Amino acid sequence: MNTAAGIRSEAEVVEQTEQDRTAEGSLPGITDPASVAPRDARELSRQFFRRLAELEEGTHEYQYARNTLIEMNMSLVRFAAGRFRGRGDDMEDIVQTGVIGLIKAIDRFELSREVEFTSFALPYIVGEIKRFFRDTTWAVHVPRRLQELRVELAKAREELSSRLDRDPTVAELATLMNLPEKEVVEAQLASNGYNSASLDAALTGDGPEDGEAVLADFIGVEEEGLRLVEDFHALAPLMAELSERDRQIIHLRFVEEATQAEIGERLGCSQMHVSRLIKRIITRLRQGMLGELGCA
């Protein structure tokens, strides 16, 4: 097999892994995972994924397996990032963002899917890079230091969320990133400096199985209760202008839900007269709500 300079052959990889096999228990020890040729990385990745599924998260061997998978498959990130070359952004930023997608793919991949990891991972990587381009246009000036820190913050949050199975605290993020909590908070606040998007802007899901949605899909519908609040505020002064008897009729009919016959008995008049009274009161209130008082 022909190999480029700096890329070890499969035979060299096997020889090296045999020499270092004791380094991480039953996993082959790979001195420089980033130098493994892509073809060799596919077979080695299967071994590491198989072992990763058996290991307890948080153990030294688990971290070794996970980190090695990330480094061995960096060629996927570089390949995906290359598709976005020429957009004016720093390629290192694009690659670092793609790594977030690679980490998501590694944490969610299962050998039982019977699909090549490369096919599974690329949609995650590309999706994360697309999200990067959608999110990194700033509506207000944000220091370059905080813009760069955002990528590191996203990686740290993804790693801790996977490890802790919950959103990490500022203190936990600060510890992992070796930064003061104040800087982590600044980076989080700086994220609010992105530009606003159109309501028709496409939102990409976290996984390749997620369909596209638009921002408008996540905007709440108008709450009918709010209209009622406005109506009550407008109705209050109109009710105050009614006579005591008219207010009593409205209270009996619409609060106590008494029938017209029952109201007639209370007031000493016929049900038909109560019907006319209610109709007259409702008409007056309606005209008042529509700004037509004076016509009643």
PyMOL commands that set and color helices and strands:
alter all, ss='L'
color gray80, all
select helices_A, chain A and resi 10-19+21-23+33-35+38-52+60-72+74-82+91-108+111-113+117-135+144-164+170-177+181-193+215-218+224-240+244-254+260-267+271-289
alter helices_A, ss='H'
color red, helices_A
select strands_A, chain A and resi 202-203+213-214
alter strands_A, ss='S'
color yellow, strands_A
deselect
rebuild
show_as cartoon
